[in-house]
Amino acid sequence: MASCAVTGGCVSDYIAIAICFISLVLLLARALLPFLVQKGPNKQTSVVWLVIIQIIGSLNLILSLVISVNFLKLRRGDPWKSCYIWAVWAEGPLGFGLLMSCRIVQAFQLYHVFVKRRLPPVRPFLLLILILLPWIGGAAFLHINKPLNHRCHMRSQWVIPVVCIHGLYIAALTGITNAVRHIEFRFHEFKDLLQGIIVSSIVVGFWIGAYVLNEIHEDIPWVQVCSRFLLLVMASILVLVFFSKSVSQPLHSQISLRKRETLEFMTMGQALGIAESGLFVQTETASEVNLNQPLDKLLVHNRFRQSFMAFADSCLAGEGVHFYEEVNELSKIPVNDPVKRIYMARHIIEKYIVTGAEMELNISHRTRQDILGTLDLSHTDLFNHAMYEVMQLMKTNLVKDYWSSMHFTKFKEENLKQSDISDPTGWEYSPRLSSVRCIDDPFSQEHLNKCNSDRKLSV
């Protein structure tokens, strides 16, 4: 044991490596499964790169321990095996620090969205860098002072500052979690965050204990073997459980994996329990759909909205109709339920408003910035200006082509059959819908003749 305690390669070392390999495989499977089972979230959102950064931090932490703590029989002559590369940088700011910083960013976002009721003032990527700065500064300080010996061990006076910086990040995460404890989340954000803190605190406690023993008692072989085994196993548990309790996008995990729910939620409205969310329930009769109404009134009718949405999607311009659908669902949420309204509002912003969103709307820069800079995500008028601009675009572009499309023809035929109406004049088009002149309205010859006769009378 004395020999392998110094050079590495003990039986316990290989067992620990096998455990960490299994943990990394499970970690990658857990990260990729939502994207393989169903369509993943938009690649432009912060959700994806936070997941990627957590995976990179996990790999750095595990690999740095394997190389720097003598698990394998490695000679220290090569520059890439430097203790300061692996024991200081890869294990510190690029490993454990990166994992903790990602979780703090997630908790910070929850705090601002649900407590402050506004989007975080700092972009997640920039916030992550700011949170990492103390760790980067500490790593640079250690690199300059060179406290490590040839076996990558520190002297005892350096161990206490290193342990303190680990505890500092745990304390910061605990403080933010305490600030959101009174929020009644719709999903499991607080539960996941709290479990993540409990698990990480216990694991980090064992990890720090093993780290201190490994650094101070490097002259006792059995302590070296046992402590480094515990170091790698605890780190493997940390990266696996810590990632599995991610709160970056709880709705996505619920839609894609559905471990906690037996129902399949295809929209945010359904996940929030909004009545008739994502469904075109045909409750009104055909006679109730009066096409002499403005477009915003027509879209209230489910059958018309379904037909118009299908036409817009076929033209690759359906984002405005989908936006109307989801804002309409938002209006069904009571004002006295701000948490549910915040969920829906944040979903709409991420899907339609932010630059590079999955279905980004063509709205003015001022309207976009007003929404992104709102001080109350639960406000009833949050999307009013955006809705007005979207309706104007649809009236100018889509509606004119819809009247002459097969979608509208099919819509008329189906509704005439259902209502047993033999007189087709009830479906005549009104120019108020899109301000189209009579000569630009080809779907009804009778209506065109009527317009021509009216024009002659006026002359």
MILOVEX-491492 format. One record per atom (N, C-alpha, C): x, y negated, z. Coordinates in steps of 0.02 Angstrom, whole numbers, plus 50000, padded with zeros to 5 digits. Layout:
<atoms>
XYZ ...
</atoms>
This chain:
<atoms>
500415006150000 500005000050000 500434993750000 501004994050033 501434988150037 501674985949969 501794990749925 502034989049858 501494985849816 500904988949814 500364986249772 500064979949802 500154978849867 499904972749898 500264966649870 500884967549849 501284962149822 501224961649746 501284967349713 501294967349640 500604968249609 500104970649647 499444971949620 499364978949594 498754980849575 498634987449547 498414992549598 498184990449657 497914995249705 497244997949680 497035003649711 496395006649691 495825001749704 495844998349760 495314993549776 495304987749727 495894986049699 495924980749649 495534982649586 495624988749563 495274990949503 494524991749516 494344993649576 493634994049594 493324987049591 493674982149619 493424975249618 493364972649547 493854974249504 493824972149434 493224975249399 493094981649413 492514985049383 491864981649405 491824979749469 491224976449494 491124969649459 491664965949452 491604959349420 491434960049346 491684965249313 491524966349243 490774967749235 490494971949279 489774973449277 489374967049289 489604962949336 489244956749352 489244952049291 489804951549256 489834947149197 489384949749141 489354956349132 488914959149082 488184957449098 487994958349161 487314956749182 487174949249176 487684945149190 487604937949183 487464936049111 487844938749064 487744937148993 487064939648969 486874945648993 486214948348973 485654943949000 485724941649062 485214937249092 485174930549055 485744928149030 485744921648995 485464922248925 485604927748891 485414928448820 484714931248811 484454934848860 483814938248852 483244933648833 483164927748866 482614923348846 482654921148773 483254920448746 483334918348676 483214924048627 483314930148650 483214935948607 482494938248607 482154937748666 481464940048671 481004935448633 481074928948643 480664924048608 481104918348587 480804913748549 481164907948527 481394903748586 482034902148588 482304898348644 482134891048639 482344887148689 482204879948688 482614876348635 482444870248623 482784866248573 483524865548590 483944866448539 484654866348550 484904859448569 484494854248560 484714847548576 484604845848650 484224849948686 484074848348755 484654850248800 484634847448862 485154848848910 485114855848938 484544859148928 484454865848956 484984870648930 485094870548864 485544875348833 486264874248855 486494868048853 487204867148870 487334867848944 486834866748987 486924868249058 487014875749068 486634879749031 486724886949034 487414888949011 487634886048955 488304887748928 488844885748976 488784879849006 489304877549053 489324882049115 488744884349139 488754888849196 489094895449179 488984897949119 489324904149097 490074903049093 490274897349064 490994895849059 491304895349129 490964891849175 491224891349243 491274898149277 490794902549265 490814909249294 491414913149268 491514912849202 492084916449173 492744913649199 492794907049205 493414904049230 493554906249302 493034906249344 493134908149414 493364915349420 493044919949385 493224926949389 493924928149361 494064925449302 494714926549270 495274923449310 495154917649340 495684914349379 495864918549440 495364921649472 495504925849530 495904932049510 495714935149454 496054941249432 496784939849418 496934934049387 497624932649367 498034929749425 497734925449466 498124921849516 498214925649582 497774930549597 497804933849662 498094940949657 498464942249604 498844948449597 498414954749597 497884954649558 497494960849550 497824965549501 498164962649452 498514966549402 499264965449409 499654969949384 500384969449387 500614964649332 500644958249350 500844953149302 501484949749326 501924948449280 502524944549295 502394937249283 502684933149325 502544925949325 502984921949278 503324924949233 503804921349191 503474917149137 502914919449108 502604915949052 502244909749076 502264904249035 501924898049055 501174898849064 500864903149023 500134903749027 499914907249091 500384910349127 500234913549191 500354908949251 500464902649237 500624897849290 500094897749344 500314897449407 499854897149464 499424890849461 499694885449436 499334879149436 498794879049382 498884882849329 498354883449279 497764887349306 497904893049339 497364897549360 497134896249432 497594895749480 497404895049550 497154888049567 497354882949528 497154876049543 496594873749496 496724873749430 496254870949382 495684875749365 495844881749343 495324886449321 494874888649379 495174889549438 494774891749496 494404885949529 494694879849525 494394874149559 493884870449517 494094864849483 493604860849446 493274864449388 493634869049355 493354872449297 493004878949315 493014880949379 492684887049401 492144885649452 492334886149516 491854885049569 491554878049566 491974873049553 491734866149549 491224865149494 491334868449437 490864867849381 490194871049398 490214876849430 489594880149450 489194875849498 489514873249550 489164869149599 488914862649569 489304859749524 489104853449493 488494854249449 488454859849412 487854861149371 487234861649415 487294865149471 486714865749516 486524859049546 487014854849563 486864848249590 486524843949538 486734844449475 486404840749421 485674842849415 485544849249419 484854851749415 484434849149473 484714849449533 484364846949592 484254839449588 484744835749561 484684828549553 484124826849505 484054830749451 483514829649403 482834830849436 482774836149475 482144837349511 481974831649558 482474829049592 482364823549640 482094817349604 482414815449549 482194809449514 481524810249481 481394816049450 480774817049414 480174817549461 480244821449515 479664822749558 479614818349619 480174815549642 480154810949700 480134803649676 480594801849633 480614795049606 480104794049550 479874799549520 479384799449465 479644795849403 480284796449391 480564793749329 481144798149307 481314797449244 481864801449217 482524799249248 483004803749256 483654801849286 483974796149247 484254791149283 484554785349248 485194787049212 485504792749229 486144794749198 486024801149159 486314801649100 486264807749061 486574813549099 486284819549093 486534825249131 487274826649119 487504826049056 488204827449042 488664822549077 488484816049075 488884811049110 488864812049185 488284813749211 488214815049283 488644820849304 488674826049263 489094831849279 489824829849285 490054825549239 490754823249242 490874819249306 490404814849323 490484810749384 490524815149446 490104820349449 490114824749508 490764828749512 491054830249454 491674834049452 492294829949469 492234823349467 492824819049476 493214820349541 492864821049600 493254822549660 493654829049655 493354834049623 493704840449616 494294839749569 494204836049515 494754834949468 495314831049501 495124826049541 495634822249577 496024826549626 495674831049662 496014835449708 496484840349672 496264842949615 496694847449576 497314843849550 497224837649528 497804833749504 498284832349561 498024830949620 498454829649678 498864835849696 498544841749695 498914847949709 499434849349655 499254848049593 499724849349539 500344844949545 500254838849567 500824834249574 501264836149633 500954838249689 501344839749749 501634846849750 501404851249707 501684858049699 501714861849766 501154863049799 501174866549863 501184874249857 501104877049797 501054884249789 501754887449783 501814893549812 502434897349804 502394901849743 502884906249734 502904910449674 502344915549672 502004916849728 501434921549729 500764917949729 500774911549712 500164907349708 499824906449775 500204906549830 499924905349896 500094898349920 499634895149956 499754888549984 500004889050056 500324883750076 500504883250147 499884881450187 499884883050251 499284882550293 499004875450296 499434870250291 499184863450297 498774861250236 498834864950181 498454863350121 497794867150118 497724872150159 497114876350156 496504872450179 496584868550233 496004864950261 495694860050211 496084855750175 495764851350125 495404855150070 495684860850049 495364864849996 494704867550021 494684869950083 494064872650111 493544867050118 493774861050137 493314855450148 492964853350083 493314853550027 493004851349965 492484856449942 492584862849958 492074867849945 491444866449986 491544864950051 490984863550095 490624857050077 490994852150049 490694845750030 490154846649977 490294850849928 489814851849874 489204855849898 489314860549943 488744864049972 488304859250012 488624854650049 488254849750088 487854844950044 488154842849987 487794838449940 487184841849911 487254848249893 486694851949866 486144852849918 486344854049980 485864854750035 485484848350047 485834842650043 485514836150054 484984834650001 485134835949937 484644834649885 484044839349892 484174845649910 483624850349920 483174848049976 483454845450029 483054842950085 482604837150063 482834833250014 482454827449991 481844829349950 481834835349921 481274837449879 480844842849913 480964844049977 480624849550011 479864848450017 479634842050017 478924840650027 478524840949962 478854841849904 478504842149840 478184849049832 477544849149814 477204855449801 477284857149727 477834860349711 477984861949641 477484866949613 477354866149548 476894870649515 477204877549505 477854877749492 478194884049481 478634885549542 479244887849533 479644890349589 480304886549597 480304880049578 480934876349580 481224875949650 480824873949699 481094873149766 481294879849796 480894884949784 481064891649809 481714894049779 481794893149714 482414895249681 483014891149706 482914884649714 483444880349738 483644882249809 483164883449852 483304885349921 483644892149925 483394896949886 483724903549886 484424903049858 484524898749808 485194897749781 485674894949833 485434890249875 485854887449927 486004892649980 485504896450002 485604901450054 486104906750031 485984909349970 486434914549944 487134911849934 487184905949902 487854903249889 488214901549954 487854899050005 488174897450069 488454903650103 488054909050102 488284915350133 488884918150095 488824918350029 489364921049988 489994916749993 489904910149989 490484905649994 490794906150064 490384907250116 490664908250183 491134914150185 490914919950159 491354925750155 491954924450110 491814920950055 492354919550007 492894915150039 492684910050076 493174905650108 493564909350162 493204913650200 493554917550250 494084922050219 493914925350164 494404929550129 494974925350100 494804919450075 495314915050047 495814912850099 495564910850158 496014908650212 496464914350234 496184920450242 496604926150262 497124927750209 496924927250146 497394928750092 497954923650087 497804917450104 498324912250100 498784912250160 498524913350220 498924912650281 499314919050296 499004924850288 499324931150307 499584934950246 499984931850207 500254935150148 500794940250165 501014940450228 501524945350248 501214951750275 500554952250280 500224958250305 499894961750245 500154967550223 499914970750161 499164972350162 498924975450216 498224977550215 497754971550214 497954965950246 497554959850243 497524957150172 498094957450137 498104955150068 497644959250023 497674965750031 497264970149988 496514969150003 496334969050066 495624968450085 495354961550068 495754956350081 495504949550069 495404948149995 495854950449952 495764948949882 495204953249852 495094959249879 494514963149858 493874959449875 493834956749935 493244952949955 493174946549915 493734943349898 493714937349857 493364938549790 493584943649755 493314944949688 492594947549690 492434951749739 491754954349744 491264948749761 491444944449809 491004938949827 490914934049769 491454932849732 491394928449674 490944931449621 490974938049612 490544941449563 489814940849583 489674941749648 488984941049672 488744933849664 489194929149679 489024922049675 488814920149604 489214921849554 489074919649486 488434922949459 488304929049481 487714932549456 487074929949489 487064929749555 486464927449591 486354919949582 486894916249583 486854909049576 486554907149509 486744910549456 486474909149391 485754911649384 485604917349413 484934920249407 484414915849441 484624911849490 484164907349525 484174900349495 484304900049430 484344893549397 483664890049396 483674883449406 483054879549404 483084874449348 483514875549299 483584870649245 482954870149203 482614875649190 481994875649152 481554881349174 481204880649230 480814886249257 480254888349210 479954883649174 479404885549130 479644890149074 480234888549046 480504892648992 480604899849014 480884900749073 480994907549097 480344911149110 479824907349130 479184910449143 478834912449078 478904908349026 478604909948962 478954915848930 479624915848932 480004920648894 480064927448928 480164927548993 480264933849028 479644936149066 479264931349093 478634932749127 478704938149181 479214937449222 479314942449276 478824941249333 478624935049343 478214933449401 477484932949383 477314932549320 476624931749300 476434937249251 475814939549256 475574944549209 475294941349146 475124934949149 474854931549091 475404928749048 475264928148984 475744925348937 475564918148923 476014913648939 475884906548929 476254904348866 475884901848818 476184899648755 476274892048754 475934888448797 475994881148799 476064878948872 476304872848879 476354870048946 475664869148978 475174867248937 474504866348963 474224872748993 474334878448959 474104884748986 474474886549050 475124885249052 475514886749112 475274882549172 475034876449158 474794872049211 474064873349228 473734877649190 473044879249205 472544874049181 472714870249128 472254865349101 471714868849061 471094866949070 470534870249037 470584869748962 470474875448927 470464875848854 471124873648824 471674874248861 472324872048836 472564876548780 472764873548724 473034877248668 472524881348631 471874880548647 471344884448615 470874879948576 470634882348520 470144878748482 469464881948495 469174880548551 468534883548570 467984879848534 467624883348491 467124880148450 466464879648488 466424874548528 465834873648569 465314869148536 465544864548490 465064860148459 464804863248395 464204861248375 463914863548312 464164859248255 464074861948194 464334858348136 464004851548127 463374850948146 463024844648137 463294839148181 463654841048234 463934836048279 464564832848252 464874835848202 465484833048174 465284828048120 465284821848136 465084816448090 465714813448060 465814814547995 466424812147963 466424804747950 465904801247969 465904793947964 466254790748024 466504794848069 466854792248128 467594790948112 467934786748151 468654785748143 469034792248159 469654792448138 470054798548145 470134800548218 470244795748263 470344797448333 469714800548364 469134798848337 468514802048361 468424808948330 468624809648268 468564816148235 469014821348267 469614819248288 470094823948317 469854826848384 469354823748414 469074826448476 468744833148463 468464834048403 468114840248385 468624845648371 468554851248404 469054856548399 469124859348329 468554860548294 468604863648228 468934858948178 468764852648182 469084847748137 469834847248152 469994846848216 470704846348235 471104852348212 470794858248217 471134864348194 471274864048119 470784861948081 470874861348009 471384856047991 471344850348023 471804844848009 472514846648030 472584850148086 473254852248109 473564857248061 473154861948036 473414866847989 473654863447925 473284858347902 473494854647843 474144850747856 474174847447914 474774843647931 475384848047937 475304853947967 475864858647973 476094861047904 475614862047859 475804864247792 476204858847754 476114852647774 476484847047745 477124845447783 477284849647834 477864848547877 477824841747912 477214839647929 477114833247963 476604833948019 476624839648053 476124841048104 476284838648173 476874835448182 477054833548250 476574828548281 476284824048239 475814819148265 475184822348292 474924827448257 474314830848280 474454834948343 475024838248344 475204842048404 475304837348464 475594831448451 475674826448504 474994824248530 474524822948485 473844821148506 473544826648549 473634832848529 473354838548565 473614838748637 474274837848645 474564838448712 474424832348755 474404826448725 474214820448763 473484820948785 473064823948743 472364825048762 472324829848821 472754834948822 472774839548880 473004835848942 473494831348934 473734827448991 473174823249021 472724820548978 472184816349003 471674820349044 471664826949036 471204831149075 471444832349146 472084830949160 472354831949227 472134826149272 471854827449330 471634822049374 472204817449395 472044811149404 472554806249424 472824807849494 472424810949535 472644812649603 473064819049606 473284821449548 473734827249544 474364825249507 474774820849539 475354818049503 475874823249484 475964828549524 476474833449509 476324837049443 475694839049434 475504842449372 475564837649313 475384831249324 475444826349270 476174825249252 476614825349301 477334824449288 477594830349247 477374836449263 477584842249224 477404841349150 476784839449138 476544838649070 476884832849035 476964827249070 477294821449040 478014822949022 478374826249066 479074827949052 479114832748992 478654837348989 478634842048932 478534838248866 478064833448866 477924829548805 478524825348786 478854822448835 479444818348821 480004822548791 480124828348819 480664832648794 480504835448725 479874836248709 479684839348646 479574834348590 479354828148607 479174823448554 479534816848556 479784814648614 480014807748621 480774807048616 481144811248652 481874810248654 482164811248585 482714807748571 483044808348507 483314815348496 483154818248438 483364825048424 482904830348452 482304828248475 481834833048504 481584837948451 481284843348475 481044848648431 480544845948379 480084841548400 479584838648355 479594831048366 480174828048354 480264820848367 479784816648325 479444811948359 478964807648325 479304801748292 479004799348239 479244793448205 478894787248235 479164785048292 478884779248326 479434773948333 479234767948351 479714762448356 480204763548414 480784760448407 481294761148459 481064758348526 480694752748523 480454749648584 479974754248621 479514757348584 479034761848615 479394767848646 479874770448609 480254776148635 480614774448700 480944768648700 481324766548760 480864764948818 480274762248804 479804760948858 479594767348893 479494772648854 479304779048883 479884782148922 480474781948892 481064784948925 481264781148988 481104774748990 481294770649048 480724769449096 480194773449091 479604772449134 479774773349208 479424769649249 479514770249322 479004774849353 478544777549313 478024782049339 477824786949285 478084793049289 477924798149239 477204800449243 476864798949297 476164801149304 475674795749284 475904790149257 475464784549239 474994786649183 474374784349188 473864786349139 473984783249069 474344777549066 474454774149001 475154775348973 475484780548996 476184781648978 476274782248902 475824785848868 475924787248796 475434783248752 475124777948779 474634774248740 474924771148677 475484767648684 475784764348626 476024769448574 476314774848598 476544780048552 475944783148515 475394784148551 474804787048520 474524782348466 474524775848481 474274771048432 474704771248368 475354771448375 475794771548316 475714778048277 475644783548312 475544790048279 474884790148241 474354787548270 473704787348237 473734783048174 474084777448177 474154773248118 474524776848062 475044780548079 475414784348029 474974789647997 474584793148037 474144798448011 473604795447967 473324789847986 472814786647945 473084784247879 473714782047880 474024779447819 474234784947771 474494790447798 474804795547756 474394801947751 474264805247807 473974811947806 473244812147785 472844807547812 472124807947802 471934807647729 472254803147691 472094802347620 472184808947582 472724812447596 472844818847562 472404824447590 472204823747652 471794829147681 471114829647647 470814823847629 470144824047599 470144827847532 470694827947498 470724831347433 471054838147438 471154840647498 471504847047507 471014852747513 471284858847504 470884864847512 470694865947585 471084863247631 470924864047703 470254860647718 470154854547689 469524851047702 468944854547667 469064857047607 468544860647571 468324866847610 468814870447635 468654876347675 468294874447739 468494868847769 468174866547831 467434865047818 467284861647762 466584860147746 466184866447734 466464871147697 466104877247681 465944881347743 466434882047788 466324886047848 465794882847893 465814876247899 465334872947942 464634872747912 464594872447845 463934872647813 463604879447823 464014884847821 463744891547833 463504892347904 463884889747951 463714890648022 463094886648041 462994880848011 462444876548030 461824877347986 461884881347931 461324882447884 461074875847855 461534871347843 461354864947814 461444865347738 460934863947701 460964864447629 461144857847595 461044852347631 461184845847602 461914843947615 462344843747564 463054842247575 463194834947587 462694830647581 462834823547591 463014821947662 462864826447708 463044825247778 463784825247790 464184827447739 464914827747747 465254822247707 464894817047689 465194811847648 465734808347688 466204805847652 466794802747681 466694795247691 466944792647745 466904785447758 467584782247748 467624776647710 468264773447698 468604771047761 468244770547817 468544768147879 469074772847906 469064779147883 469534783947911 470254782247893 470364780347831 471054778947811 471114772747769 470574768747765 470574762647725 470734764147652 470484769747626 470594771747557 470044768947514 470214766147455 469704763547410 469324769247379 468734767847350 468314772947321 468664776847266 469054773447226 469384776847170 469934781547194 470144780747257 470664785247284 470354790947324 469704791847320 469354796947358 469064802147310 469444807147288 469224811547234 468804817347256 468714818347323 468394824647344 467644824547332 467324818747325 466594818447318 466414814047259 466174817047204 465984813147146 465374808847159 464914811547199 464314807647215 464494801347254 464964802247300 465174796447340 465524791347295 465894793647245 466234789147200 465734785147158 465214788647133 464704785247094 464344780047136 464214781947198 463874777247243 464294771047254 464954771947262 465394766147272 465394761747210 465394764747150 465394760847088 464754756847081 464194760047099 463554756547094 463514750747143 463784751847204 463794746447254 464224740647230 464774742447195 465224737147171 464874732947117 464474736247074 464124732547021 463604727847052 463254730447105 462754726147136 463074720047168 463654721147199 463984715447231 464214710347181 464384712547119 464594707847067 463994703847042 
</atoms>
